[in-house]
């Protein structure tokens, strides 16, 4: 319970800092935590997005195939 109260107090202090002194607010966040490298190789970037589009194309083709089968079944049903 005490941990939750201290967390809420810290959040309240940060919210007050955001309104009263934006420069100190951003300085607080820039100074906290370990820095993680955000660099991604161009090859990894290309592969990631290429794979995303492949999945979308395959999903679209599957949906179109299912729609085609359903329409065919409806037409066959009404013709009989």
PDB file of N, CA, C and O in Angstrom:
ATOM      1  N   UNK A   1       0.821  -1.194   0.000  1.00  0.00           N
ATOM      2  CA  UNK A   1       0.000   0.000   0.000  1.00  0.00           C
ATOM      3  C   UNK A   1       0.869   1.265   0.000  1.00  0.00           C
ATOM      4  O   UNK A   1       0.570   2.238  -0.691  1.00  0.00           O
ATOM      5  N   UNK A   2       1.931   1.230   0.774  1.00  0.00           N
ATOM      6  CA  UNK A   2       2.822   2.371   0.854  1.00  0.00           C
ATOM      7  C   UNK A   2       3.510   2.631  -0.488  1.00  0.00           C
ATOM      8  O   UNK A   2       3.727   3.776  -0.885  1.00  0.00           O
ATOM      9  N   UNK A   3       3.843   1.547  -1.167  1.00  0.00           N
ATOM     10  CA  UNK A   3       4.495   1.678  -2.465  1.00  0.00           C
ATOM     11  C   UNK A   3       3.556   2.376  -3.448  1.00  0.00           C
ATOM     12  O   UNK A   3       3.987   3.218  -4.235  1.00  0.00           O
ATOM     13  N   UNK A   4       2.268   2.021  -3.398  1.00  0.00           N
ATOM     14  CA  UNK A   4       1.280   2.619  -4.285  1.00  0.00           C
ATOM     15  C   UNK A   4       1.124   4.111  -3.982  1.00  0.00           C
ATOM     16  O   UNK A   4       0.998   4.921  -4.900  1.00  0.00           O
ATOM     17  N   UNK A   5       1.131   4.473  -2.701  1.00  0.00           N
ATOM     18  CA  UNK A   5       0.992   5.881  -2.319  1.00  0.00           C
ATOM     19  C   UNK A   5       2.198   6.686  -2.792  1.00  0.00           C
ATOM     20  O   UNK A   5       2.045   7.813  -3.263  1.00  0.00           O
ATOM     21  N   UNK A   6       3.392   6.118  -2.671  1.00  0.00           N
ATOM     22  CA  UNK A   6       4.583   6.854  -3.118  1.00  0.00           C
ATOM     23  C   UNK A   6       4.595   6.995  -4.638  1.00  0.00           C
ATOM     24  O   UNK A   6       5.048   8.005  -5.177  1.00  0.00           O
ATOM     25  N   UNK A   7       4.090   5.968  -5.320  1.00  0.00           N
ATOM     26  CA  UNK A   7       3.993   6.030  -6.779  1.00  0.00           C
ATOM     27  C   UNK A   7       3.029   7.144  -7.192  1.00  0.00           C
ATOM     28  O   UNK A   7       3.327   7.932  -8.090  1.00  0.00           O
ATOM     29  N   UNK A   8       1.865   7.202  -6.521  1.00  0.00           N
ATOM     30  CA  UNK A   8       0.890   8.256  -6.854  1.00  0.00           C
ATOM     31  C   UNK A   8       1.446   9.644  -6.563  1.00  0.00           C
ATOM     32  O   UNK A   8       1.207  10.580  -7.325  1.00  0.00           O
ATOM     33  N   UNK A   9       2.187   9.784  -5.464  1.00  0.00           N
ATOM     34  CA  UNK A   9       2.773  11.079  -5.134  1.00  0.00           C
ATOM     35  C   UNK A   9       3.791  11.486  -6.193  1.00  0.00           C
ATOM     36  O   UNK A   9       3.828  12.641  -6.618  1.00  0.00           O
ATOM     37  N   UNK A  10       4.619  10.530  -6.618  1.00  0.00           N
ATOM     38  CA  UNK A  10       5.607  10.833  -7.645  1.00  0.00           C
ATOM     39  C   UNK A  10       4.921  11.237  -8.949  1.00  0.00           C
ATOM     40  O   UNK A  10       5.350  12.183  -9.609  1.00  0.00           O
ATOM     41  N   UNK A  11       3.856  10.521  -9.324  1.00  0.00           N
ATOM     42  CA  UNK A  11       3.116  10.867 -10.535  1.00  0.00           C
ATOM     43  C   UNK A  11       2.496  12.257 -10.417  1.00  0.00           C
ATOM     44  O   UNK A  11       2.502  13.029 -11.376  1.00  0.00           O
ATOM     45  N   UNK A  12       1.963  12.573  -9.241  1.00  0.00           N
ATOM     46  CA  UNK A  12       1.376  13.894  -9.021  1.00  0.00           C
ATOM     47  C   UNK A  12       2.450  14.977  -9.151  1.00  0.00           C
ATOM     48  O   UNK A  12       2.224  16.010  -9.781  1.00  0.00           O
ATOM     49  N   UNK A  13       3.619  14.732  -8.551  1.00  0.00           N
ATOM     50  CA  UNK A  13       4.722  15.700  -8.644  1.00  0.00           C
ATOM     51  C   UNK A  13       5.150  15.910 -10.096  1.00  0.00           C
ATOM     52  O   UNK A  13       5.423  17.037 -10.509  1.00  0.00           O
ATOM     53  N   UNK A  14       5.206  14.835 -10.858  1.00  0.00           N
ATOM     54  CA  UNK A  14       5.591  14.943 -12.269  1.00  0.00           C
ATOM     55  C   UNK A  14       4.538  15.724 -13.048  1.00  0.00           C
ATOM     56  O   UNK A  14       4.880  16.554 -13.891  1.00  0.00           O
ATOM     57  N   UNK A  15       3.257  15.464 -12.773  1.00  0.00           N
ATOM     58  CA  UNK A  15       2.190  16.215 -13.444  1.00  0.00           C
ATOM     59  C   UNK A  15       2.279  17.704 -13.121  1.00  0.00           C
ATOM     60  O   UNK A  15       2.103  18.544 -14.004  1.00  0.00           O
ATOM     61  N   UNK A  16       2.551  18.032 -11.862  1.00  0.00           N
ATOM     62  CA  UNK A  16       2.688  19.440 -11.470  1.00  0.00           C
ATOM     63  C   UNK A  16       3.891  20.071 -12.163  1.00  0.00           C
ATOM     64  O   UNK A  16       3.831  21.214 -12.617  1.00  0.00           O
ATOM     65  N   UNK A  17       4.973  19.318 -12.238  1.00  0.00           N
ATOM     66  CA  UNK A  17       6.171  19.813 -12.904  1.00  0.00           C
ATOM     67  C   UNK A  17       5.906  20.065 -14.388  1.00  0.00           C
ATOM     68  O   UNK A  17       6.420  21.024 -14.964  1.00  0.00           O
ATOM     69  N   UNK A  18       5.109  19.206 -14.991  1.00  0.00           N
ATOM     70  CA  UNK A  18       4.796  19.366 -16.421  1.00  0.00           C
ATOM     71  C   UNK A  18       4.096  20.692 -16.675  1.00  0.00           C
ATOM     72  O   UNK A  18       4.358  21.369 -17.670  1.00  0.00           O
ATOM     73  N   UNK A  19       3.203  21.051 -15.763  1.00  0.00           N
ATOM     74  CA  UNK A  19       2.452  22.310 -15.949  1.00  0.00           C
ATOM     75  C   UNK A  19       3.255  23.538 -15.533  1.00  0.00           C
ATOM     76  O   UNK A  19       3.194  24.578 -16.190  1.00  0.00           O
ATOM     77  N   UNK A  20       4.012  23.416 -14.434  1.00  0.00           N
ATOM     78  CA  UNK A  20       4.674  24.596 -13.883  1.00  0.00           C
ATOM     79  C   UNK A  20       6.032  24.879 -14.521  1.00  0.00           C
ATOM     80  O   UNK A  20       6.421  26.039 -14.661  1.00  0.00           O
ATOM     81  N   UNK A  21       6.757  23.825 -14.908  1.00  0.00           N
ATOM     82  CA  UNK A  21       8.098  24.026 -15.446  1.00  0.00           C
ATOM     83  C   UNK A  21       8.394  22.959 -16.504  1.00  0.00           C
ATOM     84  O   UNK A  21       9.069  21.973 -16.209  1.00  0.00           O
ATOM     85  N   UNK A  22       7.900  23.143 -17.729  1.00  0.00           N
ATOM     86  CA  UNK A  22       8.075  22.134 -18.770  1.00  0.00           C
ATOM     87  C   UNK A  22       9.537  21.779 -19.044  1.00  0.00           C
ATOM     88  O   UNK A  22       9.844  20.622 -19.332  1.00  0.00           O
ATOM     89  N   UNK A  23      10.430  22.743 -18.959  1.00  0.00           N
ATOM     90  CA  UNK A  23      11.842  22.472 -19.223  1.00  0.00           C
ATOM     91  C   UNK A  23      12.404  21.473 -18.200  1.00  0.00           C
ATOM     92  O   UNK A  23      13.120  20.542 -18.568  1.00  0.00           O
ATOM     93  N   UNK A  24      12.079  21.670 -16.928  1.00  0.00           N
ATOM     94  CA  UNK A  24      12.533  20.741 -15.886  1.00  0.00           C
ATOM     95  C   UNK A  24      11.861  19.386 -16.048  1.00  0.00           C
ATOM     96  O   UNK A  24      12.463  18.348 -15.774  1.00  0.00           O
ATOM     97  N   UNK A  25      10.606  19.402 -16.497  1.00  0.00           N
ATOM     98  CA  UNK A  25       9.874  18.147 -16.743  1.00  0.00           C
ATOM     99  C   UNK A  25      10.610  17.299 -17.766  1.00  0.00           C
ATOM    100  O   UNK A  25      10.841  16.113 -17.531  1.00  0.00           O
ATOM    101  N   UNK A  26      10.982  17.884 -18.896  1.00  0.00           N
ATOM    102  CA  UNK A  26      11.670  17.123 -19.937  1.00  0.00           C
ATOM    103  C   UNK A  26      13.095  16.775 -19.516  1.00  0.00           C
ATOM    104  O   UNK A  26      13.602  15.717 -19.889  1.00  0.00           O
ATOM    105  N   UNK A  27      13.738  17.630 -18.761  1.00  0.00           N
ATOM    106  CA  UNK A  27      15.071  17.325 -18.259  1.00  0.00           C
ATOM    107  C   UNK A  27      15.025  16.105 -17.333  1.00  0.00           C
ATOM    108  O   UNK A  27      15.941  15.283 -17.333  1.00  0.00           O
ATOM    109  N   UNK A  28      13.954  15.996 -16.548  1.00  0.00           N
ATOM    110  CA  UNK A  28      13.776  14.846 -15.663  1.00  0.00           C
ATOM    111  C   UNK A  28      13.745  13.546 -16.467  1.00  0.00           C
ATOM    112  O   UNK A  28      14.405  12.573 -16.101  1.00  0.00           O
ATOM    113  N   UNK A  29      12.992  13.529 -17.546  1.00  0.00           N
ATOM    114  CA  UNK A  29      12.880  12.301 -18.340  1.00  0.00           C
ATOM    115  C   UNK A  29      14.138  12.013 -19.155  1.00  0.00           C
ATOM    116  O   UNK A  29      14.468  10.850 -19.389  1.00  0.00           O
ATOM    117  N   UNK A  30      14.826  13.031 -19.578  1.00  0.00           N
ATOM    118  CA  UNK A  30      16.052  12.812 -20.337  1.00  0.00           C
ATOM    119  C   UNK A  30      17.163  12.274 -19.455  1.00  0.00           C
ATOM    120  O   UNK A  30      18.063  11.585 -19.934  1.00  0.00           O
ATOM    121  N   UNK A  31      17.104  12.586 -18.169  1.00  0.00           N
ATOM    122  CA  UNK A  31      18.180  12.165 -17.281  1.00  0.00           C
ATOM    123  C   UNK A  31      17.922  10.797 -16.645  1.00  0.00           C
ATOM    124  O   UNK A  31      18.867  10.190 -16.142  1.00  0.00           O
ATOM    125  N   UNK A  32      16.703  10.289 -16.644  1.00  0.00           N
ATOM    126  CA  UNK A  32      16.403   9.036 -15.967  1.00  0.00           C
ATOM    127  C   UNK A  32      16.558   7.850 -16.900  1.00  0.00           C
ATOM    128  O   UNK A  32      16.384   7.966 -18.113  1.00  0.00           O
ATOM    129  N   UNK A  33      16.889   6.709 -16.316  1.00  0.00           N
ATOM    130  CA  UNK A  33      16.917   5.458 -17.060  1.00  0.00           C
ATOM    131  C   UNK A  33      18.149   5.287 -17.919  1.00  0.00           C
ATOM    132  O   UNK A  33      18.877   6.238 -18.207  1.00  0.00           O
ATOM    133  N   UNK A  34      18.357   4.061 -18.314  1.00  0.00           N
ATOM    134  CA  UNK A  34      19.461   3.738 -19.213  1.00  0.00           C
ATOM    135  C   UNK A  34      19.069   4.080 -20.637  1.00  0.00           C
ATOM    136  O   UNK A  34      17.912   3.941 -21.035  1.00  0.00           O
ATOM    137  N   UNK A  35      20.018   4.515 -21.365  1.00  0.00           N
ATOM    138  CA  UNK A  35      19.773   4.820 -22.770  1.00  0.00           C
ATOM    139  C   UNK A  35      19.874   3.549 -23.590  1.00  0.00           C
ATOM    140  O   UNK A  35      20.823   2.778 -23.450  1.00  0.00           O
ATOM    141  N   UNK A  36      18.905   3.343 -24.429  1.00  0.00           N
ATOM    142  CA  UNK A  36      18.892   2.181 -25.300  1.00  0.00           C
ATOM    143  C   UNK A  36      19.105   2.678 -26.716  1.00  0.00           C
ATOM    144  O   UNK A  36      18.528   3.682 -27.132  1.00  0.00           O
ATOM    145  N   UNK A  37      19.923   1.978 -27.430  1.00  0.00           N
ATOM    146  CA  UNK A  37      20.187   2.372 -28.807  1.00  0.00           C
ATOM    147  C   UNK A  37      18.939   2.137 -29.646  1.00  0.00           C
ATOM    148  O   UNK A  37      18.348   1.057 -29.609  1.00  0.00           O
ATOM    149  N   UNK A  38      18.550   3.135 -30.387  1.00  0.00           N
ATOM    150  CA  UNK A  38      17.387   3.032 -31.257  1.00  0.00           C
ATOM    151  C   UNK A  38      17.777   2.757 -32.699  1.00  0.00           C
ATOM    152  O   UNK A  38      16.939   2.814 -33.598  1.00  0.00           O
ATOM    153  N   UNK A  39      19.045   2.459 -32.916  1.00  0.00           N
ATOM    154  CA  UNK A  39      19.481   2.256 -34.287  1.00  0.00           C
ATOM    155  C   UNK A  39      19.077   0.864 -34.768  1.00  0.00           C
ATOM    156  O   UNK A  39      19.254  -0.131 -34.065  1.00  0.00           O
ATOM    157  N   UNK A  40      18.546   0.822 -35.949  1.00  0.00           N
ATOM    158  CA  UNK A  40      18.141  -0.423 -36.590  1.00  0.00           C
ATOM    159  C   UNK A  40      18.832  -0.439 -37.939  1.00  0.00           C
ATOM    160  O   UNK A  40      18.879   0.567 -38.647  1.00  0.00           O
ATOM    161  N   UNK A  41      19.360  -1.581 -38.274  1.00  0.00           N
ATOM    162  CA  UNK A  41      20.036  -1.640 -39.569  1.00  0.00           C
ATOM    163  C   UNK A  41      19.002  -1.503 -40.689  1.00  0.00           C
ATOM    164  O   UNK A  41      17.841  -1.885 -40.539  1.00  0.00           O
ATOM    165  N   UNK A  42      19.444  -0.963 -41.780  1.00  0.00           N
ATOM    166  CA  UNK A  42      18.566  -0.767 -42.924  1.00  0.00           C
ATOM    167  C   UNK A  42      18.015  -2.106 -43.419  1.00  0.00           C
ATOM    168  O   UNK A  42      16.860  -2.190 -43.837  1.00  0.00           O
ATOM    169  N   UNK A  43      18.844  -3.149 -43.370  1.00  0.00           N
ATOM    170  CA  UNK A  43      18.419  -4.482 -43.816  1.00  0.00           C
ATOM    171  C   UNK A  43      17.306  -5.044 -42.915  1.00  0.00           C
ATOM    172  O   UNK A  43      16.335  -5.616 -43.412  1.00  0.00           O
ATOM    173  N   UNK A  44      17.448  -4.881 -41.589  1.00  0.00           N
ATOM    174  CA  UNK A  44      16.406  -5.341 -40.662  1.00  0.00           C
ATOM    175  C   UNK A  44      15.101  -4.578 -40.886  1.00  0.00           C
ATOM    176  O   UNK A  44      14.018  -5.163 -40.862  1.00  0.00           O
ATOM    177  N   UNK A  45      15.215  -3.276 -41.101  1.00  0.00           N
ATOM    178  CA  UNK A  45      14.043  -2.443 -41.353  1.00  0.00           C
ATOM    179  C   UNK A  45      13.314  -2.918 -42.608  1.00  0.00           C
ATOM    180  O   UNK A  45      12.093  -3.077 -42.610  1.00  0.00           O
ATOM    181  N   UNK A  46      14.074  -3.137 -43.662  1.00  0.00           N
ATOM    182  CA  UNK A  46      13.487  -3.568 -44.934  1.00  0.00           C
ATOM    183  C   UNK A  46      12.825  -4.935 -44.786  1.00  0.00           C
ATOM    184  O   UNK A  46      11.704  -5.137 -45.253  1.00  0.00           O
ATOM    185  N   UNK A  47      13.510  -5.870 -44.141  1.00  0.00           N
ATOM    186  CA  UNK A  47      12.957  -7.218 -43.962  1.00  0.00           C
ATOM    187  C   UNK A  47      11.676  -7.199 -43.151  1.00  0.00           C
ATOM    188  O   UNK A  47      10.712  -7.883 -43.494  1.00  0.00           O
ATOM    189  N   UNK A  48      11.658  -6.423 -42.080  1.00  0.00           N
ATOM    190  CA  UNK A  48      10.478  -6.359 -41.218  1.00  0.00           C
ATOM    191  C   UNK A  48       9.259  -5.886 -42.001  1.00  0.00           C
ATOM    192  O   UNK A  48       8.201  -6.513 -41.942  1.00  0.00           O
ATOM    193  N   UNK A  49       9.402  -4.778 -42.737  1.00  0.00           N
ATOM    194  CA  UNK A  49       8.255  -4.234 -43.457  1.00  0.00           C
ATOM    195  C   UNK A  49       7.915  -5.039 -44.702  1.00  0.00           C
ATOM    196  O   UNK A  49       6.756  -5.059 -45.118  1.00  0.00           O
ATOM    197  N   UNK A  50       8.881  -5.692 -45.298  1.00  0.00           N
ATOM    198  CA  UNK A  50       8.598  -6.562 -46.442  1.00  0.00           C
ATOM    199  C   UNK A  50       7.754  -7.747 -45.989  1.00  0.00           C
ATOM    200  O   UNK A  50       6.822  -8.151 -46.684  1.00  0.00           O
ATOM    201  N   UNK A  51       8.076  -8.299 -44.830  1.00  0.00           N
ATOM    202  CA  UNK A  51       7.303  -9.419 -44.304  1.00  0.00           C
ATOM    203  C   UNK A  51       5.892  -9.002 -43.922  1.00  0.00           C
ATOM    204  O   UNK A  51       4.955  -9.788 -44.061  1.00  0.00           O
ATOM    205  N   UNK A  52       5.730  -7.786 -43.449  1.00  0.00           N
ATOM    206  CA  UNK A  52       4.386  -7.314 -43.110  1.00  0.00           C
ATOM    207  C   UNK A  52       3.503  -7.258 -44.341  1.00  0.00           C
ATOM    208  O   UNK A  52       2.349  -7.686 -44.302  1.00  0.00           O
ATOM    209  N   UNK A  53       4.028  -6.741 -45.417  1.00  0.00           N
ATOM    210  CA  UNK A  53       3.209  -6.629 -46.624  1.00  0.00           C
ATOM    211  C   UNK A  53       2.897  -7.998 -47.208  1.00  0.00           C
ATOM    212  O   UNK A  53       1.813  -8.200 -47.754  1.00  0.00           O
ATOM    213  N   UNK A  54       3.829  -8.944 -47.103  1.00  0.00           N
ATOM    214  CA  UNK A  54       3.560 -10.300 -47.588  1.00  0.00           C
ATOM    215  C   UNK A  54       2.389 -10.918 -46.843  1.00  0.00           C
ATOM    216  O   UNK A  54       1.532 -11.560 -47.450  1.00  0.00           O
ATOM    217  N   UNK A  55       2.349 -10.728 -45.531  1.00  0.00           N
ATOM    218  CA  UNK A  55       1.247 -11.256 -44.734  1.00  0.00           C
ATOM    219  C   UNK A  55      -0.073 -10.637 -45.123  1.00  0.00           C
ATOM    220  O   UNK A  55      -1.088 -11.331 -45.175  1.00  0.00           O
ATOM    221  N   UNK A  56      -0.082  -9.329 -45.402  1.00  0.00           N
ATOM    222  CA  UNK A  56      -1.312  -8.655 -45.789  1.00  0.00           C
ATOM    223  C   UNK A  56      -1.807  -9.156 -47.137  1.00  0.00           C
ATOM    224  O   UNK A  56      -3.002  -9.391 -47.315  1.00  0.00           O
ATOM    225  N   UNK A  57      -0.894  -9.319 -48.087  1.00  0.00           N
ATOM    226  CA  UNK A  57      -1.276  -9.795 -49.415  1.00  0.00           C
ATOM    227  C   UNK A  57      -1.860 -11.201 -49.319  1.00  0.00           C
ATOM    228  O   UNK A  57      -2.891 -11.486 -49.926  1.00  0.00           O
ATOM    229  N   UNK A  58      -1.203 -12.085 -48.554  1.00  0.00           N
ATOM    230  CA  UNK A  58      -1.719 -13.442 -48.395  1.00  0.00           C
ATOM    231  C   UNK A  58      -3.079 -13.451 -47.723  1.00  0.00           C
ATOM    232  O   UNK A  58      -3.956 -14.221 -48.115  1.00  0.00           O
ATOM    233  N   UNK A  59      -3.270 -12.603 -46.709  1.00  0.00           N
ATOM    234  CA  UNK A  59      -4.548 -12.535 -46.014  1.00  0.00           C
ATOM    235  C   UNK A  59      -5.642 -12.050 -46.967  1.00  0.00           C
ATOM    236  O   UNK A  59      -6.752 -12.582 -46.963  1.00  0.00           O
ATOM    237  N   UNK A  60      -5.333 -11.050 -47.777  1.00  0.00           N
ATOM    238  CA  UNK A  60      -6.305 -10.520 -48.730  1.00  0.00           C
ATOM    239  C   UNK A  60      -6.678 -11.581 -49.758  1.00  0.00           C
ATOM    240  O   UNK A  60      -7.850 -11.721 -50.110  1.00  0.00           O
ATOM    241  N   UNK A  61      -5.698 -12.323 -50.238  1.00  0.00           N
ATOM    242  CA  UNK A  61      -5.981 -13.383 -51.201  1.00  0.00           C
ATOM    243  C   UNK A  61      -6.863 -14.458 -50.588  1.00  0.00           C
ATOM    244  O   UNK A  61      -7.776 -14.955 -51.247  1.00  0.00           O
ATOM    245  N   UNK A  62      -6.607 -14.824 -49.344  1.00  0.00           N
ATOM    246  CA  UNK A  62      -7.425 -15.836 -48.669  1.00  0.00           C
ATOM    247  C   UNK A  62      -8.855 -15.348 -48.496  1.00  0.00           C
ATOM    248  O   UNK A  62      -9.801 -16.104 -48.715  1.00  0.00           O
ATOM    249  N   UNK A  63      -9.019 -14.087 -48.104  1.00  0.00           N
ATOM    250  CA  UNK A  63     -10.372 -13.541 -47.948  1.00  0.00           C
ATOM    251  C   UNK A  63     -11.101 -13.519 -49.287  1.00  0.00           C
ATOM    252  O   UNK A  63     -12.279 -13.871 -49.355  1.00  0.00           O
ATOM    253  N   UNK A  64     -10.415 -13.112 -50.347  1.00  0.00           N
ATOM    254  CA  UNK A  64     -11.032 -13.085 -51.671  1.00  0.00           C
ATOM    255  C   UNK A  64     -11.420 -14.488 -52.110  1.00  0.00           C
ATOM    256  O   UNK A  64     -12.471 -14.674 -52.724  1.00  0.00           O
ATOM    257  N   UNK A  65     -10.591 -15.473 -51.805  1.00  0.00           N
ATOM    258  CA  UNK A  65     -10.889 -16.852 -52.159  1.00  0.00           C
ATOM    259  C   UNK A  65     -12.144 -17.337 -51.423  1.00  0.00           C
ATOM    260  O   UNK A  65     -13.008 -17.981 -52.020  1.00  0.00           O
ATOM    261  N   UNK A  66     -12.238 -17.027 -50.138  1.00  0.00           N
ATOM    262  CA  UNK A  66     -13.405 -17.439 -49.350  1.00  0.00           C
ATOM    263  C   UNK A  66     -14.662 -16.761 -49.885  1.00  0.00           C
ATOM    264  O   UNK A  66     -15.701 -17.409 -50.010  1.00  0.00           O
ATOM    265  N   UNK A  67     -14.588 -15.495 -50.197  1.00  0.00           N
ATOM    266  CA  UNK A  67     -15.743 -14.781 -50.752  1.00  0.00           C
ATOM    267  C   UNK A  67     -16.147 -15.407 -52.080  1.00  0.00           C
ATOM    268  O   UNK A  67     -17.336 -15.579 -52.349  1.00  0.00           O
ATOM    269  N   UNK A  68     -15.176 -15.747 -52.905  1.00  0.00           N
ATOM    270  CA  UNK A  68     -15.460 -16.373 -54.196  1.00  0.00           C
ATOM    271  C   UNK A  68     -16.164 -17.716 -53.998  1.00  0.00           C
ATOM    272  O   UNK A  68     -17.126 -18.013 -54.707  1.00  0.00           O
ATOM    273  N   UNK A  69     -15.708 -18.526 -53.057  1.00  0.00           N
ATOM    274  CA  UNK A  69     -16.329 -19.826 -52.782  1.00  0.00           C
ATOM    275  C   UNK A  69     -17.763 -19.639 -52.294  1.00  0.00           C
ATOM    276  O   UNK A  69     -18.668 -20.348 -52.733  1.00  0.00           O
ATOM    277  N   UNK A  70     -17.967 -18.693 -51.395  1.00  0.00           N
ATOM    278  CA  UNK A  70     -19.324 -18.451 -50.863  1.00  0.00           C
ATOM    279  C   UNK A  70     -20.260 -18.006 -51.968  1.00  0.00           C
ATOM    280  O   UNK A  70     -21.385 -18.497 -52.060  1.00  0.00           O
ATOM    281  N   UNK A  71     -19.814 -17.084 -52.809  1.00  0.00           N
ATOM    282  CA  UNK A  71     -20.668 -16.622 -53.911  1.00  0.00           C
ATOM    283  C   UNK A  71     -20.970 -17.756 -54.886  1.00  0.00           C
ATOM    284  O   UNK A  71     -22.088 -17.862 -55.390  1.00  0.00           O
ATOM    285  N   UNK A  72     -19.988 -18.591 -55.149  1.00  0.00           N
ATOM    286  CA  UNK A  72     -20.210 -19.740 -56.030  1.00  0.00           C
ATOM    287  C   UNK A  72     -21.253 -20.679 -55.443  1.00  0.00           C
ATOM    288  O   UNK A  72     -22.133 -21.157 -56.159  1.00  0.00           O
ATOM    289  N   UNK A  73     -21.160 -20.944 -54.152  1.00  0.00           N
ATOM    290  CA  UNK A  73     -22.134 -21.824 -53.496  1.00  0.00           C
ATOM    291  C   UNK A  73     -23.540 -21.228 -53.530  1.00  0.00           C
ATOM    292  O   UNK A  73     -24.518 -21.953 -53.715  1.00  0.00           O
ATOM    293  N   UNK A  74     -23.643 -19.921 -53.353  1.00  0.00           N
ATOM    294  CA  UNK A  74     -24.957 -19.273 -53.405  1.00  0.00           C
ATOM    295  C   UNK A  74     -25.548 -19.379 -54.809  1.00  0.00           C
ATOM    296  O   UNK A  74     -26.729 -19.690 -54.963  1.00  0.00           O
ATOM    297  N   UNK A  75     -24.739 -19.123 -55.825  1.00  0.00           N
ATOM    298  CA  UNK A  75     -25.213 -19.210 -57.207  1.00  0.00           C
ATOM    299  C   UNK A  75     -25.644 -20.639 -57.533  1.00  0.00           C
ATOM    300  O   UNK A  75     -26.698 -20.847 -58.134  1.00  0.00           O
ATOM    301  N   UNK A  76     -24.840 -21.617 -57.143  1.00  0.00           N
ATOM    302  CA  UNK A  76     -25.184 -23.029 -57.394  1.00  0.00           C
ATOM    303  C   UNK A  76     -26.482 -23.394 -56.674  1.00  0.00           C
ATOM    304  O   UNK A  76     -27.306 -24.131 -57.215  1.00  0.00           O
ATOM    305  N   UNK A  77     -26.663 -22.886 -55.469  1.00  0.00           N
ATOM    306  CA  UNK A  77     -27.871 -23.168 -54.697  1.00  0.00           C
ATOM    307  C   UNK A  77     -29.112 -22.619 -55.411  1.00  0.00           C
ATOM    308  O   UNK A  77     -30.131 -23.304 -55.502  1.00  0.00           O
ATOM    309  N   UNK A  78     -29.025 -21.381 -55.918  1.00  0.00           N
ATOM    310  CA  UNK A  78     -30.181 -20.785 -56.573  1.00  0.00           C
ATOM    311  C   UNK A  78     -30.440 -21.379 -57.966  1.00  0.00           C
ATOM    312  O   UNK A  78     -31.574 -21.345 -58.445  1.00  0.00           O
ATOM    313  N   UNK A  79     -29.421 -21.912 -58.610  1.00  0.00           N
ATOM    314  CA  UNK A  79     -29.611 -22.521 -59.905  1.00  0.00           C
ATOM    315  C   UNK A  79     -30.259 -23.904 -59.816  1.00  0.00           C
ATOM    316  O   UNK A  79     -30.882 -24.360 -60.775  1.00  0.00           O
ATOM    317  N   UNK A  80     -30.118 -24.557 -58.694  1.00  0.00           N
ATOM    318  CA  UNK A  80     -30.710 -25.893 -58.513  1.00  0.00           C
ATOM    319  C   UNK A  80     -32.097 -25.821 -58.010  1.00  0.00           C
ATOM    320  O   UNK A  80     -32.734 -26.854 -57.805  1.00  0.00           O
TER     321      UNK A  80
END
